[in-house]
């Protein structure tokens, strides 16, 4: 398989350009999202009659095989795989033959990338919200343990009024709640199907 850009340029791609533009090491974490999106896309192609049902089933089987290879650490990345999308597509064509080329029917590479990133972000934001909640719970438990200890508050690097240590921790719970609300708002913005 030739490098993606070489087909358009008609000549070999400079090694420095390859190194700069290839994202395979960074976007491997998108692999399972890419497969999930491609499976749903293959189902849609078959259901809508855009490709034959048998071809749709072949694509889905191939994608599930690739998912298993990735989960088991058996997926082999090649030097021509510039990103996770080309790696999965290459392997799909190896497994399914010409049928694998039909995975891009009615979907651009940009559509595919945006979908993968949105699915990844939904999970990542959900994880951050979970961790913030866990941290808030830890602060609540800690504030109960340290009550009624008092410490000196500071203003402009100078001691100010005495504060309850528990009150200080509870204030941070509220600050984290605002952060959590921002993430929830981001989640609403990300939860949009780009196709």
KEBA-232906 format. One record per residue: residue in three letters; chain; x, y negated, z negated of N, C-alpha, C in turn. Coordinates in Angstrom, 3 decimals. Example, Ala and Ser with C-alpha at 12.3 -4.5 7.8 and 13.67 -1.06 7.14 Angstrom:
2
PT   aa  ch      n_px      n_py      n_pz     ca_px     ca_py     ca_pz      c_px      c_py      c_pz
PT  ALA   A    13.190     5.690    -7.800    12.300     4.500    -7.800    13.200     3.300    -7.800
PT  SER   A    12.850     2.250    -7.080    13.670     1.060    -7.140    12.900    -0.030    -7.870
***
This chain:
195
PT   aa  ch      n_px      n_py      n_pz     ca_px     ca_py     ca_pz      c_px      c_py      c_pz
PT  UNK   A     0.850     1.180     0.000     0.000     0.000     0.000     0.893    -1.240     0.000
PT  UNK   A     0.632    -2.173     0.890     1.423    -3.400     0.929     0.991    -4.335    -0.190
PT  UNK   A     1.876    -5.275    -0.488     1.520    -6.284    -1.473     0.367    -7.110    -0.927
PT  UNK   A    -0.515    -7.532    -1.802    -1.732    -8.233    -1.402    -1.448    -9.439    -0.519
PT  UNK   A    -0.450   -10.234    -0.873    -0.180   -11.470    -0.129     0.559   -11.224     1.181
PT  UNK   A     1.297   -10.119     1.295     2.079    -9.880     2.505     1.213    -9.721     3.733
PT  UNK   A     0.021    -9.174     3.576    -0.872    -8.992     4.719    -1.261   -10.317     5.345
PT  UNK   A    -1.434   -11.327     4.538    -1.832   -12.650     5.050    -0.652   -13.448     5.570
PT  UNK   A     0.494   -13.288     4.941     1.654   -14.083     5.329     2.398   -13.496     6.519
PT  UNK   A     2.268   -12.192     6.713     2.934   -11.540     7.832     4.420   -11.329     7.613
PT  UNK   A     4.915   -11.560     6.399     6.323   -11.311     6.102     6.458   -10.912     4.641
PT  UNK   A     7.648   -10.418     4.304     7.901    -9.968     2.935     7.803   -11.132     1.952
PT  UNK   A     7.241   -10.838     0.804     7.080   -11.842    -0.242     8.388   -11.982    -1.015
PT  UNK   A     8.825   -13.188    -1.260    10.033   -13.465    -2.018     9.895   -12.860    -3.417
PT  UNK   A    10.958   -12.222    -3.893    10.929   -11.549    -5.202    10.595   -12.513    -6.343
PT  UNK   A    11.082   -13.741    -6.269    10.790   -14.722    -7.325     9.306   -15.083    -7.331
PT  UNK   A     8.720   -15.172    -6.148     7.289   -15.470    -6.044     6.486   -14.306    -6.615
PT  UNK   A     6.894   -13.079    -6.281     6.215   -11.889    -6.828     6.226   -11.927    -8.352
PT  UNK   A     7.403   -12.165    -8.895     7.558   -12.168   -10.347     6.689   -13.249   -10.997
PT  UNK   A     6.599   -14.404   -10.348     5.829   -15.524   -10.887     4.323   -15.277   -10.810
PT  UNK   A     3.858   -14.674    -9.710     2.409   -14.534    -9.492     1.828   -13.239   -10.031
PT  UNK   A     2.639   -12.231   -10.269     2.103   -10.953   -10.725     1.753   -11.024   -12.202
PT  UNK   A     0.556   -10.564   -12.527     0.072   -10.671   -13.906    -0.204    -9.308   -14.531
PT  UNK   A     0.271    -8.244   -13.901    -0.071    -6.891   -14.357     0.285    -6.672   -15.829
PT  UNK   A     1.411    -7.215   -16.281     1.802    -7.006   -17.676     0.877    -7.730   -18.647
PT  UNK   A     0.317    -8.838   -18.209    -0.555    -9.636   -19.069    -1.987    -9.110   -19.064
PT  UNK   A    -2.493    -8.776   -17.869    -3.924    -8.475   -17.789    -4.283    -6.993   -17.865
PT  UNK   A    -3.375    -6.167   -18.343    -3.724    -4.749   -18.539    -4.887    -4.595   -19.511
PT  UNK   A    -5.013    -5.561   -20.436    -6.106    -5.488   -21.416    -7.472    -5.645   -20.756
PT  UNK   A    -7.489    -6.074   -19.493    -8.756    -6.219   -18.766    -9.176    -4.922   -18.067
PT  UNK   A    -8.347    -3.896   -18.121    -8.582    -2.670   -17.351    -9.967    -2.070   -17.579
PT  UNK   A   -10.333    -1.848   -18.819   -11.615    -1.191   -19.090   -12.794    -2.089   -18.737
PT  UNK   A   -12.599    -3.401   -18.835   -13.653    -4.338   -18.418   -13.808    -4.309   -16.897
PT  UNK   A   -12.681    -4.236   -16.200   -12.713    -4.181   -14.743   -13.447    -2.920   -14.279
PT  UNK   A   -13.153    -1.812   -14.929   -13.805    -0.547   -14.576   -15.297    -0.610   -14.890
PT  UNK   A   -15.644    -1.121   -16.050   -17.062    -1.233   -16.434   -17.829    -2.078   -15.417
PT  UNK   A   -17.275    -3.233   -15.053   -17.919    -4.097   -14.063   -18.023    -3.437   -12.703
PT  UNK   A   -16.988    -2.688   -12.329   -16.990    -2.014   -11.029   -17.987    -0.860   -10.989
PT  UNK   A   -18.149    -0.168   -12.100   -19.141     0.917   -12.157   -20.541     0.353   -11.949
PT  UNK   A   -20.858    -0.720   -12.648   -22.179    -1.346   -12.493   -22.355    -1.855   -11.060
PT  UNK   A   -21.293    -2.411   -10.493   -21.360    -2.915    -9.116   -21.606    -1.763    -8.138
PT  UNK   A   -20.906    -0.644    -8.341   -21.093     0.522    -7.469   -22.521     1.062    -7.585
PT  UNK   A   -23.067     1.063    -8.804   -24.465     1.494    -8.991   -25.408     0.589    -8.214
PT  UNK   A   -25.181    -0.717    -8.292   -26.023    -1.683    -7.584   -25.933    -1.476    -6.073
PT  UNK   A   -24.730    -1.259    -5.560   -24.558    -1.055    -4.118   -25.362     0.148    -3.640
PT  UNK   A   -25.350     1.214    -4.432   -26.106     2.413    -4.075   -27.604     2.220    -4.201
PT  UNK   A   -28.041     1.597    -5.304   -29.470     1.382    -5.528   -30.094     0.465    -4.483
PT  UNK   A   -29.343    -0.521    -4.051   -29.863    -1.482    -3.063   -29.721    -0.974    -1.631
PT  UNK   A   -29.104     0.184    -1.462   -28.942     0.740    -0.122   -27.855     0.055     0.697
PT  UNK   A   -26.985    -0.685     0.054   -25.891    -1.353     0.756   -24.847    -0.326     1.178
PT  UNK   A   -24.624     0.666     0.321   -23.827     1.837     0.692   -24.672     3.067     0.382
PT  UNK   A   -24.258     4.207     0.935   -25.021     5.437     0.693   -24.907     5.838    -0.783
PT  UNK   A   -25.961     6.464    -1.286   -26.004     6.886    -2.692   -24.820     7.799    -3.017
PT  UNK   A   -24.488     8.672    -2.104   -23.371     9.599    -2.311   -22.043     8.831    -2.444
PT  UNK   A   -21.901     7.760    -1.661   -20.692     6.934    -1.762   -20.648     6.223    -3.114
PT  UNK   A   -21.787     5.739    -3.556   -21.887     5.093    -4.865   -21.468     6.067    -5.966
PT  UNK   A   -21.967     7.283    -5.898   -21.631     8.304    -6.895   -20.146     8.643    -6.859
PT  UNK   A   -19.566     8.687    -5.658   -18.134     8.960    -5.509   -17.311     7.851    -6.159
PT  UNK   A   -17.702     6.605    -5.922   -17.006     5.470    -6.534   -17.080     5.542    -8.057
PT  UNK   A   -18.256     5.834    -8.576   -18.451     5.890   -10.031   -17.612     7.008   -10.643
PT  UNK   A   -17.609     8.170    -9.999   -16.786     9.285   -10.487   -15.307     8.894   -10.502
PT  UNK   A   -14.855     8.273    -9.416   -13.459     7.845    -9.327   -13.103     6.837   -10.410
PT  UNK   A   -13.989     5.884   -10.638   -13.753     4.871   -11.672   -13.721     5.497   -13.068
PT  UNK   A   -14.583     6.470   -13.310   -14.575     7.156   -14.612   -13.291     7.965   -14.794
PT  UNK   A   -12.784     8.550   -13.697   -11.499     9.263   -13.759   -10.371     8.298   -14.128
PT  UNK   A   -10.386     7.127   -13.515    -9.362     6.113   -13.797    -9.464     5.657   -15.252
PT  UNK   A   -10.670     5.461   -15.735   -10.882     5.060   -17.136   -10.266     6.095   -18.070
PT  UNK   A   -10.503     7.362   -17.768    -9.948     8.440   -18.592    -8.409     8.412   -18.537
PT  UNK   A    -7.851     8.218   -17.340    -6.394     8.150   -17.196    -5.817     7.014   -18.043
PT  UNK   A    -6.466     5.865   -18.018    -5.982     4.710   -18.785    -6.083     4.989   -20.280
PT  UNK   A    -7.204     5.517   -20.728    -7.401     5.802   -22.156    -6.418     6.847   -22.666
PT  UNK   A    -6.045     7.791   -21.805    -5.109     8.849   -22.196    -3.654     8.457   -21.956
PT  UNK   A    -3.420     7.251   -21.433    -2.059     6.796   -21.160    -1.415     7.480   -19.972
PT  UNK   A    -2.219     8.039   -19.070    -1.698     8.764   -17.905    -1.753     7.948   -16.616
PT  UNK   A    -2.339     6.772   -16.674    -2.446     5.936   -15.475    -1.052     5.438   -15.105
PT  UNK   A    -0.683     5.610   -13.837     0.643     5.207   -13.372     0.540     3.885   -12.621
PT  UNK   A     1.204     2.873   -13.156     1.268     1.577   -12.479     2.417     1.617   -11.485
PT  UNK   A     2.215     0.998   -10.327     3.243     0.960    -9.285     3.748    -0.466    -9.110
PT  UNK   A     4.924    -0.581    -8.518     5.533    -1.904    -8.335     4.696    -2.806    -7.431
PT  UNK   A     3.846    -2.227    -6.606     2.994    -3.030    -5.715     1.718    -3.507    -6.401
PT  UNK   A     1.474    -3.067    -7.625     0.287    -3.494    -8.378     0.549    -4.873    -8.968
PT  UNK   A     0.026    -5.909    -8.313     0.293    -7.263    -8.799    -0.582    -7.640    -9.989
PT  UNK   A    -1.741    -7.000   -10.113    -2.611    -7.255   -11.257    -3.436    -6.003   -11.517
PT  UNK   A    -4.214    -6.036   -12.572    -4.978    -4.845   -12.952    -6.018    -4.487   -11.905
PT  UNK   A    -6.530    -5.490   -11.215    -7.574    -5.263   -10.215    -7.023    -4.495    -9.011
PT  UNK   A    -5.832    -4.883    -8.545    -5.233    -4.164    -7.416    -4.782    -2.773    -7.850
PT  UNK   A    -4.339    -2.626    -9.092    -3.920    -1.312    -9.588    -5.102    -0.341    -9.601
PT  UNK   A    -6.224    -0.798   -10.115    -7.410     0.063   -10.185    -7.943     0.354    -8.785
PT  UNK   A    -7.972    -0.649    -7.933    -8.452    -0.443    -6.564    -7.551     0.542    -5.818
PT  UNK   A    -6.230     0.392    -5.982    -5.293     1.315    -5.336    -5.569     2.742    -5.786
PT  UNK   A    -5.709     2.927    -7.092    -5.936     4.273    -7.629    -7.287     4.812    -7.184
PT  UNK   A    -8.296     3.957    -7.109    -9.620     4.384    -6.654    -9.548     4.898    -5.217
PT  UNK   A    -8.799     4.214    -4.369    -8.640     4.652    -2.976    -7.853     5.957    -2.923
PT  UNK   A    -6.852     6.121    -3.796    -6.103     7.382    -3.857    -7.031     8.539    -4.214
PT  UNK   A    -7.950     8.306    -5.131    -8.858     9.362    -5.598    -9.989     9.618    -4.610
PT  UNK   A   -10.578     8.567    -4.065   -11.810     8.715    -3.267   -11.607     8.539    -1.765
PT  UNK   A   -10.414     8.164    -1.355   -10.176     7.938     0.078   -10.807     6.631     0.535
PT  UNK   A   -11.236     6.609     1.781   -11.794     5.394     2.400   -12.987     4.828     1.631
PT  UNK   A   -13.738     5.685     0.958   -14.907     5.225     0.196   -14.480     4.188    -0.843
PT  UNK   A   -13.296     4.352    -1.412   -12.799     3.430    -2.430   -12.704     1.994    -1.954
PT  UNK   A   -12.513     1.814    -0.660   -12.416     0.461    -0.098   -13.752    -0.279    -0.163
PT  UNK   A   -14.839     0.453    -0.346   -16.169    -0.161    -0.360   -16.514    -0.824    -1.694
PT  UNK   A   -15.639    -0.715    -2.674   -15.933    -1.297    -3.985   -16.018    -2.823    -3.914
PT  UNK   A   -15.432    -3.413    -2.886   -15.492    -4.879    -2.759   -16.630    -5.358    -1.875
PT  UNK   A   -17.474    -4.450    -1.443   -18.632    -4.860    -0.657   -19.516    -5.766    -1.509
PT  UNK   A   -19.843    -6.935    -0.992   -20.740    -7.903    -1.654   -20.185    -8.465    -2.959
PT  UNK   A   -18.855    -8.430    -3.115   -18.237    -8.988    -4.328   -16.821    -9.447    -3.988
PT  UNK   A   -16.521   -10.690    -4.313   -15.175   -11.202    -4.053   -14.255   -10.874    -5.224
PT  UNK   A   -12.968   -10.985    -4.991   -11.987   -10.778    -6.060   -12.223   -11.818    -7.169
PT  UNK   A   -12.555   -13.044    -6.792   -12.814   -14.078    -7.804   -14.012   -13.714    -8.676
PT  UNK   A   -15.087   -13.185    -8.066   -16.250   -12.725    -8.839   -15.823   -11.671    -9.853
PT  UNK   A   -15.017   -10.739    -9.375   -14.557    -9.631   -10.206   -13.726   -10.143   -11.386
PT  UNK   A   -12.811   -11.045   -11.129   -11.935   -11.563   -12.179   -12.731   -12.337   -13.227
PT  UNK   A   -13.637   -13.195   -12.782   -14.436   -13.984   -13.733   -15.289   -13.060   -14.602
PT  UNK   A   -15.879   -12.033   -14.000   -16.689   -11.086   -14.768   -15.838   -10.384   -15.822
PT  UNK   A   -14.660    -9.889   -15.421   -13.768    -9.204   -16.363   -13.400   -10.111   -17.531
PT  UNK   A   -13.041   -11.350   -17.207   -12.629   -12.281   -18.253   -13.781   -12.615   -19.194
PT  UNK   A   -14.977   -12.765   -18.658   -16.135   -13.062   -19.509   -16.445   -11.880   -20.438
PT  UNK   A   -16.370   -10.660   -19.918   -16.619    -9.495   -20.774   -15.556    -9.402   -21.867
PT  UNK   A   -14.296    -9.639   -21.497   -13.211    -9.622   -22.479   -13.446   -10.690   -23.553
PT  UNK   A   -13.770   -11.905   -23.114   -13.993   -12.999   -24.062   -15.158   -12.722   -24.999
PT  UNK   A   -16.225   -12.102   -24.491   -17.355   -11.758   -25.365   -16.886   -10.866   -26.507
PT  UNK   A   -16.093    -9.855   -26.175   -15.593    -8.959   -27.218   -14.619    -9.677   -28.149
PT  UNK   A   -13.705   -10.469   -27.574   -12.704   -11.164   -28.385   -13.364   -12.172   -29.325
PT  UNK   A   -14.334   -12.916   -28.817   -15.039   -13.893   -29.665   -15.814   -13.175   -30.765
PT  UNK   A   -16.447   -12.069   -30.418   -17.149   -11.272   -31.429   -16.209   -10.797   -32.521
PT  UNK   A   -15.000   -10.394   -32.128   -14.002    -9.948   -33.102   -13.556   -11.110   -33.995
PT  UNK   A   -13.355   -12.285   -33.411   -12.952   -13.457   -34.202   -14.053   -13.826   -35.202
PT  UNK   A   -15.295   -13.806   -34.756   -16.417   -14.107   -35.663   -16.451   -13.103   -36.817
PT  UNK   A   -16.244   -11.832   -36.505   -16.203   -10.792   -37.532   -15.080   -11.061   -38.533
PT  UNK   A   -13.886   -11.412   -38.029   -12.740   -11.656   -38.906   -12.938   -12.905   -39.769
PT  UNK   A   -13.551   -13.931   -39.204   -13.844   -15.132   -40.004   -14.797   -14.778   -41.140
PT  UNK   A   -15.831   -14.002   -40.836   -16.801   -13.587   -41.859   -16.109   -12.770   -42.946
PT  UNK   A   -15.221   -11.881   -42.529   -14.476   -11.063   -43.486   -13.600   -11.956   -44.381
PT  UNK   A   -12.959   -12.939   -43.775   -12.131   -13.884   -44.535   -12.982   -14.701   -45.508
PT  UNK   A   -14.143   -15.142   -45.045   -15.052   -15.895   -45.924   -15.460   -15.048   -47.125
PT  UNK   A   -15.764   -13.783   -46.889   -16.145   -12.886   -47.987   -14.997   -12.721   -48.976
PT  UNK   A   -13.766   -12.640   -48.457   -12.591   -12.528   -49.336   -12.434   -13.779   -50.188
PT  UNK   A   -12.644   -14.950   -49.572   -12.562   -16.202   -50.335   -13.649   -16.279   -51.405
PT  UNK   A   -14.829   -15.774   -51.093   -15.924   -15.778   -52.068   -15.571   -14.899   -53.271
PT  UNK   A   -15.057   -13.713   -52.992   -14.645   -12.804   -54.074   -13.540   -13.450   -54.906
PT  UNK   A   -12.579   -14.070   -54.219   -11.473   -14.733   -54.914   -11.972   -15.896   -55.770
PT  UNK   A   -12.920   -16.659   -55.245   -13.442   -17.806   -56.014   -14.156   -17.338   -57.284
PT  UNK   A   -14.810   -16.179   -57.222   -15.464   -15.634   -58.423   -14.424   -15.180   -59.445
PT  UNK   A   -13.306   -14.647   -58.960   -12.257   -14.157   -59.863   -11.528   -15.297   -60.571
PT  UNK   A   -11.340   -16.417   -59.884   -10.538   -17.505   -60.467   -11.367   -18.503   -61.272
PT  UNK   A   -12.682   -18.370   -61.242   -13.532   -19.287   -62.015   -13.300   -19.030   -63.500
PT  UNK   A   -13.114   -19.957   -64.349   -13.212   -21.415   -64.280   -11.838   -22.106   -64.240
PT  UNK   A   -10.818   -21.497   -63.592    -9.481   -22.117   -63.548    -9.529   -23.480   -62.863
PT  UNK   A    -8.734   -24.375   -63.426    -8.671   -25.751   -62.910    -7.260   -25.999   -62.382
PT  UNK   A    -7.171   -26.763   -61.310    -5.860   -27.180   -60.808    -5.955   -28.635   -60.368
PT  UNK   A    -4.812   -29.217   -60.115    -4.780   -30.629   -59.738    -4.925   -30.767   -58.229
PT  UNK   A    -5.901   -31.564   -57.809    -6.041   -31.872   -56.396    -5.014   -32.909   -55.982
PT  UNK   A    -4.792   -33.036   -54.713    -3.813   -34.003   -54.207    -4.451   -34.891   -53.154
PT  UNK   A    -4.053   -36.164   -53.155    -4.443   -37.116   -52.128    -3.176   -37.846   -51.707
PT  UNK   A    -2.864   -37.821   -50.433    -1.659   -38.482   -49.908    -0.411   -38.054   -50.686
PT  UNK   A    -0.285   -36.768   -50.908     0.862   -36.163   -51.588     0.996   -36.573   -53.058
PT  UNK   A    -0.038   -37.156   -53.620    -0.022   -37.532   -55.037    -1.155   -36.810   -55.761
PT  UNK   A    -0.879   -36.459   -57.015    -1.915   -35.797   -57.800    -3.127   -36.702   -57.931
PT  UNK   A    -4.287   -36.060   -57.821    -5.535   -36.813   -57.989    -6.345   -36.153   -59.092
PT  UNK   A    -7.616   -36.016   -58.906    -8.491   -35.486   -59.959    -8.347   -33.975   -60.107
PT  UNK   A    -8.671   -33.451   -61.272    -8.673   -32.001   -61.478    -9.843   -31.366   -60.718
PT  UNK   A    -9.585   -30.180   -60.176   -10.610   -29.449   -59.408   -10.715   -28.023   -59.913
PT  UNK   A   -11.905   -27.458   -59.750   -12.050   -26.019   -59.977   -11.426   -25.301   -58.781
PT  UNK   A   -10.582   -24.338   -59.080    -9.957   -23.573   -57.994   -11.022   -22.865   -57.155
PT  UNK   A   -12.067   -22.396   -57.810   -13.158   -21.727   -57.081   -13.830   -22.703   -56.117
PT  UNK   A   -13.993   -23.957   -56.522   -14.603   -24.972   -55.659   -13.740   -25.196   -54.412
PT  UNK   A   -12.434   -25.193   -54.613   -11.494   -25.359   -53.499   -11.680   -24.227   -52.476
PT  UNK   A   -11.755   -22.985   -52.959   -11.942   -21.846   -52.050   -13.306   -21.905   -51.357
PT  UNK   A   -14.333   -22.295   -52.093   -15.673   -22.397   -51.499   -15.717   -23.460   -50.399
PT  UNK   A   -14.951   -24.529   -50.574   -14.887   -25.562   -49.531   -14.319   -24.981   -48.235
PT  UNK   A   -13.352   -24.088   -48.372   -12.767   -23.459   -47.177   -13.749   -22.498   -46.507
PT  UNK   A   -14.610   -21.889   -47.298   -15.653   -21.042   -46.705   -16.530   -21.888   -45.788
PT  UNK   A   -16.885   -23.071   -46.242   -17.724   -23.967   -45.425   -16.988   -24.439   -44.174
PT  UNK   A   -15.699   -24.732   -44.317   -14.913   -25.137   -43.139   -14.876   -24.014   -42.105
PT  UNK   A   -14.679   -22.798   -42.590   -14.637   -21.644   -41.686   -16.008   -21.408   -41.044
PT  UNK   A   -17.063   -21.763   -41.741   -18.417   -21.612   -41.182   -18.576   -22.510   -39.955
PT  UNK   A   -18.029   -23.714   -40.031   -18.085   -24.607   -38.861   -17.312   -24.006   -37.691
PT  UNK   A   -16.159   -23.419   -37.985   -15.383   -22.765   -36.927   -16.164   -21.603   -36.322
PT  UNK   A   -16.812   -20.846   -37.199   -17.605   -19.706   -36.730   -18.733   -20.174   -35.815
PT  UNK   A   -19.370   -21.274   -36.167   -20.444   -21.821   -35.326   -19.910   -22.248   -33.960
PT  UNK   A   -18.700   -22.779   -33.932   -18.091   -23.144   -32.643   -17.871   -21.905   -31.781
PT  UNK   A   -17.414   -20.831   -32.401   -17.224   -19.589   -31.649   -18.557   -19.033   -31.159
PT  UNK   A   -19.586   -19.130   -31.991   -20.913   -18.669   -31.562   -21.405   -19.472   -30.366
PT  UNK   A   -21.143   -20.764   -30.366   -21.508   -21.610   -29.231   -20.727   -21.189   -27.982
PT  UNK   A   -19.444   -20.903   -28.165   -18.625   -20.426   -27.044   -19.169   -19.113   -26.497
PT  UNK   A   -19.625   -18.254   -27.390   -20.176   -16.970   -26.973   -21.382   -17.162   -26.063
PT  UNK   A   -22.234   -18.127   -26.382   -23.391   -18.412   -25.520   -22.934   -18.857   -24.135
PT  UNK   A   -21.884   -19.657   -24.082   -21.383   -20.166   -22.808   -20.741   -19.064   -21.970
PT  UNK   A   -20.105   -18.106   -22.638   -19.432   -17.008   -21.941   -20.432   -15.959   -21.470
PT  UNK   A   -21.527   -15.810   -22.185   -22.498   -14.748   -21.913   -23.392   -15.097   -20.722
PT  UNK   A   -22.751   -15.293   -19.570   -23.456   -15.628   -18.334   -22.891   -14.741   -17.230
PT  UNK   A   -23.753   -14.096   -16.481   -23.311   -13.228   -15.392   -22.899   -14.086   -14.198
PT  UNK   A   -21.630   -13.986   -13.774   -21.168   -14.839   -12.679   -21.555   -14.338   -11.291
PT  UNK   A   -22.090   -13.152   -11.195   -22.400   -12.590    -9.871   -23.767   -13.026    -9.382
***
